Amino acid sequence: MLLSSATFQWVEGHASLFPKFVESVRPGGTFAFQVPNNFAEPSHTLLRELASSDRWKDILEPAIRAAAVLTPESYLVALLETGATVDVWETTYLHVLDGPDAVLQWIRGTGLRPFLAALDRSGIPGDTDDFLTSYAAVLRAAYPRDAYGRTVFPFRRIFAVATAPLPPDSPKETT
């Protein structure tokens, strides 16, 4: 089995690697992966909008990149082209996050990292704090806390499972 979890979104052109991945597992073996698919959601669109604003574009526009994640349908086609038996689906998880600025804390460990690195490289005192304050404010508006201090954060993920083909002379299972 070959498994990848939340990695391919960082790799441009990753679908071109699928034939090698499927070939690398034994016949009948599995290549499976999941990738986040929240790039069109407020958590990500607001980040790109803020980074592109007049205040931040000189420092942060280089950190903005197009999502490398394909559609579930495109993953299905790419994996079917390897000769594998394929199942692809998308699920939306409703993460319940606690505390103030919980979505900011979630994004800080993933999609915000390239932006924080760019702010660190700028060397301008206070920039990181100013940017995080602005981003936190728009996130609070997009993802309000409930009466108990919880924030529901919908997060979509794409899953794919490809089973490598058996050689043509292999006995077929019957049910």
N, C-alpha and C positions, 0 to 999 in steps of 0.2 A: 504494500500500500504506500502511496505517496500522498501526503496531506499538506495543504497550505492553508493557514488561517490568517486573514486580514493582512496579506502581504502584497498581493498583485496590484492593489490600487497605487502602489508606489513605483511600479515597474511599467514603463511605457512599452507598448507592443508585446505584452506578456502572452497574448493569445497565440503569437507565432511560436511560442515554446511548447504549446500543448502536444504537438506530434512527438517531440522528444520525451515529454513526461509520460505519455501513454505508452510509448515504446519501452520506457525504462521499467515498467512494472511487468510482472510475469503475465503470460496469457491468462485471462480471467481475473487478473488483479485489478486494483482500483486506484484511480487518481481522483482525489476529491479536494475541493477548495471552497472557501467562502470569502466574499469581499463585501465591504460596506457599500451601500448605495444611497447615501444621504446627501449627495453633492448638490441636489436641487432643493434641499430643505433650508429653512431659515438659518439654522446653525452654520451652514456653509455659505449660503448666498450673502448673508449679512457680513460675514467675515471678508468675502471678496469685495463687497461694496465698500466697506470701511477701508480696506487696504488700498483701494483704488481712488479714494477721496483725495482732494487736493492736499490735505494735511499729511497723508501717509504715503502717497504714491511713489515719491522718490526713493523711499526706503523699502517699501513693501511690495510694489508691483512685481519685482523679480520673483517673489515667493509665490505669486499666484500662478497656478498651473491648471490646465484643463484636467478634468477627472479622467484617469486612465481606465476607469471601469466601463465595461461594455454593458449593453442591455442583456437581460436574461436570454432573449431570443438569439442574440449574436453569440453568446457563449454556447448555446445549444448547437448552432450551426458549426462553429469552430471545432467543437468536440466531436460532433457527428462526422466531420470530415476526416478525423483520425481513424475512423472505422470502429470506434468504441460504441457501446451501448450507453446511452446518456440519459440522465435525469437532471433537470435544472429547475429551480424554483426560487421564489422571492418571499421573504417573511418580514413583517414589520414587528419588531419587539417594542413593547411599551415599557421602557426602563423607568422605574420610579426612583428618582434621585432626591436625596435629602440635603438640606442646608442651603444657605444663601449662595447664589451664583453657581448652582450645581451643574448647570449645562456648561458654563465656562470651565469648570474644573474637569468635566468629562472631555471636552474638546482640547483642553490644554495638554492632555497626554497623547493626542493623536494629530488631528488636522491643524492645530494651532502651532505645532512645533516648528515648521519652517518659518513662520512669521516671527516667532519669538527669537529664533536664531538670527534672522535678519535684523531685528531690533537690537540684539546684543552686539552684532557686528557694527551697528551704526555708532556705538559708543557715545551717544547723546544721553546725558543723565536725564532720567525722568520719562524718556520716550516709552519704555515698556509699560510703566505704570499708567501713563496717560492713555496708551492704546488699550490696555486691558480694562481700564475704567469705562472707556467709550464702548468697547465690545460687550462688556458685562451689561451695560444699560440697555442696549438693543436686544440682547438675549433675554433679559428679564421681561421685556415687553412681548417678545415672541413666545416665551415659555414661562408664563406666570406660575407662581407657587400657589398651591391650594391652601385652604384654611389651616392645614396641619403642617405647613412648611415643606411639603413635597412638590416636586416638579415632575410631571410626566413628560418624558422625552422619547417620542417615537423615533425608532432607528431601523431603517430597512437594511437587510442583508440579502445577498444573492448566494445561493448554494448550488454547487454542481458536483455530480458524481458521474465519473466515466469509468466503465468497465472495459478493460482492454480485450480486444477480440481474441477468440480462441483460434488456433491454426485450423485450416480447412479440413484436415483429416481427423480432428478431435471428435470423439463421440458427443453427440448432443444429448443434453438432459431432457427427459420427458417427464411430464407431470400427470 
